[in-house]
Amino acid sequence: MSRKWSITVAMISVGCAGASRPGGTPATRAAPLPAVSTTAMDAHLKYLADDLLEGRAPATRGGLLAARYIAAQFEALGLEPAARDGSYFQSVALVGMTPHPSLVLGKGGATRPLTYLDDFVAWAERPERHIVADGEVVFVGYGVAAAEWRWDDYKDMDVRGKVLLMLVNDPGLQDSTVFNGRALTYYGRWTYKLEEAARRGAVGAILLHTAESATYGWDVVRGSWSVEQFKLDQPVAQSIAFAAWVTHDAAQAALARAGLNLDSLTRAAAHREFRPVATGINVAVEVTSALRHVRSENVVARIPGSDPAVARQAVLFTAHWDHKGIGPVANGDSIYNGAEDNASGVAAMLGAAEALVQVQPRPRRTLLFVATTAEESGLLGSEAYTRDPLVPLDQTAAVLNLDVANVRGATRDIDALGLDRSTLGAAFEEAARAESLAVVHEPDVRGSFYRSDHFPFSRAGVPALSIEPGRDFVGRPPGWGEQEAARYNRERYHQPSDEYRPTFSYAGMAQEVRVAMRVALAVANAPALPEWLPNSEFQRPSGRAHP
């Protein structure tokens, strides 16, 4: 069968059949889906974001309550357990590390200890109780080696045993003609930079923070990296000993004492000709970590496919249930509730499951729901799933991810990360049209495509979308959506203030759920599976499955 495909959204009924487009134009007609319960989604979000769950960190009482709650909801809805042992829980082995670091930076006799949380955060990259590391600091610009962009910040310098000081983001931040301009590539993600440092034998890596380059403030760094960090509890081929973030001001002062100017170094890093700079600065880091070898769980359930020929294939919904737990106090509060991030996504996934279980006839392919653990520690639950999938990845049709769903009201538009990377984009656009929504695809300035649970699946070859809220809100002035998104990122993201609010409005979440359901059913009933587009950096391994 041909590997090319197109999806026609079947005339599956949708709750807003016959609705009008904004402005009064009749919408494209589509037969109704079962209703999406906004009341139920509100109840799910309210419970999962309650202080009782203490921020839903993996392998904590609150995390266990969240996982058990989700499993109970799947069971109550009539979804089958999907784990190999017949339960709703796919075990994920983790090692938890709560860091207690110190960091001294300077040259010769002019060394200075930095103040933890105010000037830096640091953590062990290896599951060891006590790590002591020191080395010369080498500034490597953005720390990027990308042959396809003819870019190499390392220029064959041997950095084994060195500590790499690097800018976050990628060179497109300063020069719109390289990489993807201000739309972040994976080379701009801090995860890539640590991976590259490990490949080159560095002892450690220091990420230089600015709000512009990181796309979030220091409060997010402080809250995210000072709490317990998790890693998959399995052997790692290579790693650096430690990683750290430092503030711009702390790095600038240390470089100035060594006769270097951070602004000049940053400007130089924007050019292909940049060469690493041995700063003459030494760093000494000590990290004592409280270790826990624990198990958490992805919560997994399914609606079996109806067609024996393709029922072994699956369309996945993903949403992470974890958040940051209990962390540094901010404005008298230390519980990082994660209401929008991501109790909202789990609520949306449960809303989709409640409606989809009522669809008759059942879709041809299986629908699999995976509420993942440890997303906030580096997409670990989804990474663990891709290493031990419940449905073989070459039989996995697509992944639809729900992360930070819309709790601000109905919109006229909608977006999805990844819609320009695979043939899922066409299905998404048709589903949006059926919901009278315009698809307005925003540049991915924050690199969000690389920051949520669909990404490990994409890297493993499975086409994926992550649903994004629209920005044009019904009944709100132009620009209100962008302002509210920026306010959330600035004031609540990864902070204790991301709490449940009685003012949450679920019409927009219902829109997202209906679009996701339409895409899922279209893929589940299509004659062939989705494919990556030729311009995508992701491709299926050979042997792509077809019915």
C-alpha positions as CSV (number, residue, x, y, z in Angstrom):
1,M,0.0,0.0,0.0
2,S,1.2,3.5,-0.8
3,R,2.9,5.4,2.0
4,K,1.2,8.6,0.9
5,W,-2.2,9.3,2.5
6,S,-4.9,11.8,3.1
7,I,-7.4,11.8,5.9
8,T,-11.0,12.7,5.3
9,V,-12.7,13.3,8.6
10,A,-15.6,10.9,8.6
11,M,-19.1,12.3,9.2
12,I,-18.7,11.6,12.9
13,S,-21.1,13.6,14.8
14,V,-19.8,16.6,16.8
15,G,-21.7,18.3,19.6
16,C,-21.7,21.7,17.8
17,A,-23.1,20.5,14.5
18,G,-24.9,23.3,12.8
19,A,-23.1,25.9,14.9
20,S,-22.3,29.3,13.4
21,R,-18.9,30.6,12.6
22,P,-17.9,33.8,14.4
23,G,-19.6,36.6,12.6
24,G,-22.7,34.5,11.8
25,T,-21.6,32.5,8.7
26,P,-23.0,28.9,8.9
27,A,-20.4,26.4,9.9
28,T,-19.4,23.4,7.8
29,R,-21.8,20.7,8.8
30,A,-20.6,17.6,10.6
31,A,-22.6,14.9,12.3
32,P,-22.6,15.0,16.2
33,L,-20.0,13.4,18.5
34,P,-21.1,12.6,22.1
35,A,-21.1,15.7,24.2
36,V,-18.0,16.8,26.1
37,S,-18.7,17.4,29.8
38,T,-17.3,20.7,30.9
39,T,-18.7,20.0,34.4
40,A,-16.7,16.8,34.7
41,M,-13.5,18.4,33.4
42,D,-13.8,21.2,36.0
43,A,-14.2,18.6,38.7
44,H,-11.2,16.6,37.5
45,L,-9.0,19.8,37.4
46,K,-10.2,21.0,40.8
47,Y,-9.3,17.7,42.5
48,L,-5.9,17.2,40.8
49,A,-4.8,20.7,41.6
50,D,-6.0,20.6,45.3
51,D,-3.4,21.2,48.0
52,L,-4.3,17.7,49.3
53,L,-2.2,16.3,46.4
54,E,0.8,18.4,47.4
55,G,1.9,19.3,43.8
56,R,1.7,15.7,42.4
57,A,5.4,14.9,42.4
58,P,6.2,11.4,41.3
59,A,6.6,8.8,44.0
60,T,5.0,10.9,46.7
61,R,1.7,10.5,48.4
62,G,0.2,13.3,46.3
63,G,1.5,11.7,43.1
64,L,0.1,8.3,44.1
65,L,-3.3,9.9,44.8
66,A,-3.3,11.5,41.4
67,A,-2.5,8.3,39.6
68,R,-5.0,6.3,41.5
69,Y,-7.7,8.9,40.8
70,I,-7.0,8.8,37.0
71,A,-7.2,5.0,37.0
72,A,-10.5,5.1,38.9
73,Q,-11.9,7.5,36.4
74,F,-10.8,5.3,33.5
75,E,-12.4,2.3,35.2
76,A,-15.6,4.2,35.9
77,L,-15.9,5.3,32.2
78,G,-15.6,1.6,31.1
79,L,-12.1,1.8,29.5
80,E,-10.1,-1.4,29.7
81,P,-6.8,-1.5,31.6
82,A,-3.9,-1.4,29.2
83,A,-0.8,-2.5,31.2
84,R,0.7,-5.9,30.6
85,D,-0.3,-7.1,34.0
86,G,-3.9,-6.4,33.5
87,S,-3.9,-3.2,35.6
88,Y,-4.1,0.5,34.7
89,F,-0.5,1.1,35.8
90,Q,2.7,0.9,33.7
91,S,5.5,0.9,36.2
92,V,8.4,3.4,35.6
93,A,11.6,3.0,37.6
94,L,13.0,6.3,38.7
95,V,15.9,7.6,40.9
96,G,15.0,10.7,42.7
97,M,17.8,13.2,43.7
98,T,17.2,16.2,46.0
99,P,20.2,18.5,45.4
100,H,22.2,20.4,48.0
101,P,24.8,22.2,46.0
102,S,27.6,24.7,46.4
103,L,29.4,26.5,43.6
104,V,32.6,28.6,43.6
105,L,33.6,30.6,40.5
106,G,36.6,32.7,39.8
107,K,40.2,33.1,38.7
108,G,43.2,32.7,40.9
109,G,42.7,34.2,44.3
110,A,39.6,36.1,43.1
111,T,37.1,33.2,43.5
112,R,33.7,33.8,44.9
113,P,31.0,31.4,46.2
114,L,27.7,32.0,44.5
115,T,24.5,32.1,46.5
116,Y,22.3,29.1,46.0
117,L,18.9,30.0,44.5
118,D,19.7,33.6,44.1
119,D,22.8,33.3,41.8
120,F,22.6,29.6,40.8
121,V,21.0,26.2,40.9
122,A,22.9,23.0,40.4
123,W,22.2,19.3,40.4
124,A,23.9,16.0,39.8
125,E,23.6,14.4,36.4
126,R,24.6,11.0,37.8
127,P,22.7,9.1,40.5
128,E,25.4,9.5,43.1
129,R,25.0,10.8,46.6
130,H,28.1,13.0,46.6
131,I,29.7,14.6,43.5
132,V,32.7,16.9,43.7
133,A,33.9,18.4,40.4
134,D,36.1,21.2,39.2
135,G,37.5,22.4,36.0
136,E,38.4,25.3,33.8
137,V,35.4,27.1,32.3
138,V,35.3,27.2,28.5
139,F,32.7,29.5,26.9
140,V,31.2,27.6,24.0
141,G,28.7,30.1,22.8
142,Y,25.4,28.3,22.2
143,G,27.1,24.9,22.5
144,V,25.7,23.8,19.1
145,A,27.1,21.4,16.6
146,A,24.7,21.3,13.6
147,A,26.1,20.1,10.3
148,E,22.8,20.9,8.5
149,W,23.1,24.6,9.5
150,R,26.9,24.6,8.8
151,W,27.4,25.5,12.5
152,D,30.0,24.3,15.0
153,D,30.6,26.1,18.2
154,Y,33.3,23.7,19.3
155,K,35.7,24.0,16.3
156,D,37.5,20.8,17.2
157,M,38.5,22.1,20.7
158,D,39.1,19.3,23.1
159,V,36.8,20.0,26.0
160,R,37.2,16.8,27.9
161,G,37.4,17.5,31.6
162,K,36.3,21.1,31.1
163,V,33.2,22.9,32.4
164,L,31.2,24.4,29.6
165,L,29.5,27.8,30.0
166,M,26.9,28.1,27.3
167,L,24.0,30.3,26.2
168,V,20.5,28.8,26.1
169,N,18.4,29.1,22.9
170,D,20.1,28.9,19.5
171,P,21.8,31.4,17.2
172,G,18.5,32.3,15.5
173,L,17.8,34.4,18.6
174,Q,20.3,37.0,17.5
175,D,20.3,36.4,13.7
176,S,16.9,35.6,12.0
177,T,18.7,34.4,8.9
178,V,20.1,31.3,10.6
179,F,18.4,28.2,12.1
180,N,14.7,29.0,12.3
181,G,15.1,32.6,13.4
182,R,13.3,33.2,16.7
183,A,11.4,29.8,16.4
184,L,13.5,27.6,18.7
185,T,15.0,24.4,17.3
186,Y,16.0,21.4,19.5
187,Y,19.6,22.8,19.5
188,G,18.3,25.6,21.7
189,R,16.9,23.3,24.4
190,W,19.0,22.9,27.5
191,T,18.5,19.2,27.2
192,Y,20.4,19.1,23.9
193,K,23.2,21.2,25.4
194,L,23.8,18.8,28.2
195,E,23.6,15.8,25.8
196,E,26.3,17.4,23.6
197,A,28.5,18.3,26.6
198,A,28.3,14.6,27.6
199,R,29.2,13.4,24.1
200,R,32.3,15.6,24.2
201,G,33.5,14.4,27.6
202,A,32.9,17.6,29.6
203,V,32.8,17.3,33.3
204,G,29.9,19.7,33.7
205,A,27.8,22.4,32.0
206,I,26.6,25.8,33.2
207,L,23.6,27.3,31.4
208,L,23.5,31.1,31.4
209,H,20.0,32.4,32.1
210,T,18.3,35.4,30.7
211,A,14.5,35.7,30.6
212,E,14.6,36.3,26.8
213,S,16.8,33.4,25.9
214,A,15.2,30.9,28.3
215,T,11.7,32.3,27.6
216,Y,10.9,32.1,31.4
217,G,12.2,34.0,34.4
218,W,14.6,33.1,37.1
219,D,11.8,32.2,39.5
220,V,10.9,29.3,37.2
221,V,14.5,28.1,37.2
222,R,14.7,28.5,41.0
223,G,11.5,26.5,41.6
224,S,12.1,23.8,39.0
225,W,15.7,22.8,39.7
226,S,15.9,23.1,43.5
227,V,13.3,20.4,44.1
228,E,13.8,16.6,43.8
229,Q,15.1,15.8,40.3
230,F,14.2,12.4,38.7
231,K,16.0,10.3,36.1
232,L,15.1,6.9,34.7
233,D,16.7,4.3,36.9
234,Q,18.7,2.5,34.3
235,P,22.3,2.6,33.0
236,V,23.4,5.7,31.1
237,A,26.2,5.3,28.5
238,Q,27.7,8.7,29.2
239,S,26.9,11.8,31.2
240,I,28.4,14.9,32.7
241,A,28.9,15.0,36.5
242,F,26.7,18.0,37.1
243,A,24.7,20.8,35.5
244,A,23.8,24.3,36.7
245,W,22.1,27.4,35.8
246,V,23.6,30.8,36.7
247,T,22.1,34.2,36.5
248,H,23.3,36.7,33.9
249,D,24.5,39.0,36.6
250,A,26.5,36.3,38.4
251,A,28.2,35.2,35.1
252,Q,28.9,38.7,34.0
253,A,30.6,39.6,37.3
254,A,32.8,36.4,37.2
255,L,33.8,37.0,33.6
256,A,34.5,40.7,34.3
257,R,36.9,39.7,37.1
258,A,38.8,37.6,34.5
259,G,38.9,40.5,32.0
260,L,36.1,39.2,29.8
261,N,32.9,40.9,28.7
262,L,29.8,38.8,28.6
263,D,27.9,41.0,26.1
264,S,30.9,40.9,23.7
265,L,31.1,37.1,24.0
266,T,27.3,36.8,23.4
267,R,27.5,38.9,20.2
268,A,30.5,36.8,19.0
269,A,28.5,33.6,19.6
270,A,25.9,34.8,16.9
271,H,28.4,34.1,14.1
272,R,29.6,30.9,12.5
273,E,33.2,32.0,12.9
274,F,32.9,31.9,16.7
275,R,35.5,29.8,18.5
276,P,35.4,28.6,22.1
277,V,37.0,30.8,24.6
278,A,39.1,29.4,27.5
279,T,38.2,31.9,30.2
280,G,40.9,31.1,32.7
281,I,38.1,30.9,35.3
282,N,37.9,27.8,37.5
283,V,34.7,26.4,38.9
284,A,34.4,24.1,41.9
285,V,31.1,22.4,42.4
286,E,29.9,20.1,45.2
287,V,26.5,18.4,45.1
288,T,25.2,16.3,47.9
289,S,22.0,14.6,47.0
290,A,19.4,12.7,48.9
291,L,18.7,9.6,46.7
292,R,15.6,7.5,46.4
293,H,15.2,4.5,44.1
294,V,11.4,4.5,43.5
295,R,8.7,3.4,41.2
296,S,6.1,5.7,39.7
297,E,3.5,4.9,37.0
298,N,2.0,5.9,33.7
299,V,-1.7,5.4,34.0
300,V,-2.9,3.5,30.9
301,A,-6.3,2.5,29.5
302,R,-7.8,1.7,26.1
303,I,-10.9,1.5,24.0
304,P,-10.2,-1.6,21.8
305,G,-10.4,-1.2,18.0
306,S,-13.3,-2.8,16.2
307,D,-11.6,-4.0,13.1
308,P,-9.5,-7.2,13.6
309,A,-7.3,-6.2,10.7
310,V,-6.0,-3.0,12.4
311,A,-7.1,-3.2,16.0
312,R,-3.5,-4.0,17.0
313,Q,-2.6,-0.5,15.9
314,A,-3.3,2.4,18.2
315,V,-3.9,6.2,18.4
316,L,-2.5,7.5,21.6
317,F,-3.7,10.4,23.8
318,T,-1.1,11.6,26.3
319,A,-1.2,14.1,29.2
320,H,1.2,14.2,32.1
321,W,-0.3,14.0,35.6
322,D,2.8,15.1,37.6
323,H,4.0,18.6,38.7
324,K,6.8,20.0,40.9
325,G,5.5,18.9,44.3
326,I,6.6,21.0,47.3
327,G,9.4,23.5,46.7
328,P,10.8,26.9,47.6
329,V,8.3,29.2,49.3
330,A,6.9,32.0,47.2
331,N,4.5,34.5,48.7
332,G,3.9,32.2,51.6
333,D,3.1,29.1,49.5
334,S,5.3,26.1,48.9
335,I,2.8,23.8,47.0
336,Y,3.4,23.8,43.3
337,N,-0.2,22.7,42.4
338,G,0.2,22.7,38.6
339,A,-3.5,23.5,37.9
340,E,-2.9,24.5,34.3
341,D,0.3,22.5,34.0
342,N,-1.0,19.9,33.7
343,A,-4.2,19.1,35.7
344,S,-5.9,20.8,32.8
345,G,-4.5,18.4,30.2
346,V,-5.5,15.4,32.3
347,A,-9.0,16.8,32.7
348,A,-9.1,17.3,28.9
349,M,-8.0,13.7,28.3
350,L,-10.6,12.3,30.7
351,G,-13.2,14.5,29.0
352,A,-12.1,13.0,25.6
353,A,-12.2,9.5,27.0
354,E,-15.7,10.0,28.5
355,A,-17.0,11.0,25.0
356,L,-15.1,8.6,22.9
357,V,-16.2,5.5,24.9
358,Q,-19.7,6.3,23.7
359,V,-18.8,6.5,20.0
360,Q,-20.6,3.8,17.9
361,P,-19.5,2.0,16.0
362,R,-16.2,1.9,17.8
363,P,-13.2,3.2,15.7
364,R,-11.3,0.6,13.7
365,R,-8.0,1.1,15.5
366,T,-7.5,1.1,19.3
367,L,-7.5,4.3,21.2
368,L,-4.9,4.3,24.0
369,F,-4.8,6.8,26.8
370,V,-1.5,7.4,28.6
371,A,-1.4,9.7,31.6
372,T,2.4,10.0,32.0
373,T,4.6,10.5,35.1
374,A,7.7,12.6,35.5
375,E,7.2,14.9,32.5
376,E,8.5,17.8,34.6
377,S,11.8,15.9,35.1
378,G,12.6,15.6,31.4
379,L,9.7,13.7,29.8
380,L,10.6,10.6,31.6
381,G,7.3,8.8,31.7
382,S,6.9,9.1,27.9
383,E,10.5,8.3,27.3
384,A,10.1,5.1,29.4
385,Y,7.0,4.2,27.4
386,T,8.9,4.6,24.1
387,R,11.5,2.2,25.4
388,D,8.9,-0.4,26.4
389,P,5.8,0.4,24.4
390,L,2.5,-1.3,25.1
391,V,1.8,-1.1,21.4
392,P,4.8,-1.4,19.1
393,L,5.9,2.0,17.9
394,D,5.7,0.9,14.2
395,Q,2.0,0.0,15.0
396,T,1.4,3.4,16.8
397,A,-0.5,5.5,14.3
398,A,-0.2,8.9,16.1
399,V,0.1,10.7,19.4
400,L,-2.2,13.5,20.4
401,N,-0.8,15.4,23.4
402,L,-2.7,17.6,25.8
403,D,-0.6,19.9,27.9
404,V,-1.8,23.2,29.5
405,A,-5.3,23.2,28.1
406,N,-7.4,26.3,27.6
407,V,-9.2,27.4,30.8
408,R,-9.9,31.0,29.6
409,G,-12.9,30.6,27.3
410,A,-14.0,29.9,23.7
411,T,-11.7,31.0,20.9
412,R,-12.1,31.5,17.1
413,D,-8.8,29.8,16.4
414,I,-6.7,26.9,17.5
415,D,-3.1,25.6,17.0
416,A,-1.1,22.5,17.3
417,L,2.6,21.9,17.7
418,G,3.8,19.7,14.9
419,L,1.1,20.3,12.4
420,D,3.6,21.4,9.8
421,R,5.8,18.3,10.3
422,S,3.5,15.4,9.4
423,T,0.3,14.5,7.5
424,L,-1.5,14.9,10.8
425,G,-1.6,18.6,10.0
426,A,-4.2,18.1,7.3
427,A,-6.4,16.0,9.6
428,F,-6.0,18.7,12.3
429,E,-7.0,21.5,9.9
430,E,-10.1,19.6,8.7
431,A,-11.1,18.8,12.3
432,A,-10.7,22.5,13.2
433,R,-12.9,23.5,10.2
434,A,-15.6,21.1,11.4
435,E,-15.5,23.0,14.7
436,S,-15.7,26.4,13.0
437,L,-12.1,27.2,14.1
438,A,-9.4,28.8,12.1
439,V,-6.0,27.2,12.4
440,V,-3.5,30.0,13.2
441,H,0.0,28.5,13.6
442,E,2.3,30.6,15.7
443,P,6.1,30.4,15.5
444,D,7.4,28.1,18.2
445,V,9.5,30.8,20.0
446,R,9.7,28.8,23.2
447,G,10.6,25.5,21.6
448,S,7.5,24.0,23.1
449,F,7.5,21.1,20.6
450,Y,10.6,19.8,22.4
451,R,9.2,20.3,25.9
452,S,6.2,17.9,26.3
453,D,5.4,14.3,26.1
454,H,4.8,14.0,22.4
455,F,8.5,14.7,21.7
456,P,10.0,11.3,22.8
457,F,7.4,9.7,20.5
458,S,8.4,12.0,17.6
459,R,12.0,11.3,18.2
460,A,11.2,7.5,18.0
461,G,9.4,8.0,14.7
462,V,5.7,8.4,15.6
463,P,3.9,11.4,14.1
464,A,2.6,13.6,16.9
465,L,0.6,16.7,17.6
466,S,0.3,18.7,20.8
467,I,-2.9,20.7,20.9
468,E,-2.4,24.5,21.6
469,P,-5.0,27.0,22.7
470,G,-6.1,29.7,20.3
471,R,-5.4,33.3,20.9
472,D,-8.5,35.0,19.5
473,F,-11.0,34.8,22.4
474,V,-14.7,35.3,21.9
475,G,-15.8,38.4,23.8
476,R,-12.3,39.7,24.4
477,P,-10.4,42.5,22.8
478,P,-7.6,41.8,20.2
479,G,-4.4,40.8,21.9
480,W,-6.0,39.6,25.1
481,G,-5.1,36.0,24.5
482,E,-1.4,36.8,23.9
483,Q,-1.4,39.0,27.0
484,E,-2.9,36.3,29.2
485,A,-0.5,33.6,27.9
486,A,2.4,35.9,28.6
487,R,1.0,36.7,32.1
488,Y,0.7,32.9,32.9
489,N,4.3,32.3,31.7
490,R,5.6,35.2,33.8
491,E,3.5,34.9,37.0
492,R,2.3,31.3,37.4
493,Y,4.3,28.8,35.2
494,H,6.1,26.4,37.5
495,Q,5.2,28.5,40.5
496,P,2.9,27.9,43.5
497,S,0.5,30.4,42.0
498,D,-0.5,27.9,39.3
499,E,-3.6,27.1,41.3
500,Y,-7.3,26.2,40.5
501,R,-9.4,29.3,40.0
502,P,-13.2,29.5,40.2
503,T,-13.0,31.8,37.2
504,F,-11.7,29.0,34.9
505,S,-13.9,28.7,31.8
506,Y,-14.1,25.4,29.9
507,A,-15.7,26.3,26.5
508,G,-12.2,26.5,25.0
509,M,-11.1,23.3,26.6
510,A,-14.1,21.6,25.1
511,Q,-13.2,23.0,21.7
512,E,-9.7,21.5,22.0
513,V,-11.1,18.1,23.1
514,R,-13.5,18.0,20.2
515,V,-10.8,18.8,17.7
516,A,-8.5,16.2,19.2
517,M,-11.4,13.6,19.1
518,R,-12.0,14.3,15.5
519,V,-8.3,13.9,14.6
520,A,-8.2,10.7,16.7
521,L,-11.2,9.2,15.0
522,A,-10.1,10.2,11.5
523,V,-6.7,8.5,12.1
524,A,-8.3,5.5,13.8
525,N,-10.6,4.9,10.8
526,A,-8.3,6.0,7.9
527,P,-7.1,3.4,5.3
528,A,-3.4,4.1,6.1
529,L,-1.2,5.5,8.8
530,P,0.1,9.1,9.1
531,E,3.6,10.0,7.8
532,W,6.2,12.6,8.5
533,L,6.6,15.2,5.8
534,P,9.9,15.2,3.8
535,N,11.0,18.4,5.5
536,S,10.7,17.0,9.0
537,E,13.7,16.0,11.0
538,F,11.8,12.9,12.2
539,Q,11.1,9.8,10.2
540,R,9.7,6.4,10.8
541,P,12.2,3.5,11.2
542,S,12.1,1.2,8.2
543,G,9.2,-1.3,8.2
544,R,6.4,1.2,8.7
545,A,3.3,-0.7,9.4
546,H,0.3,-0.6,7.2
547,P,-2.9,-2.7,7.3
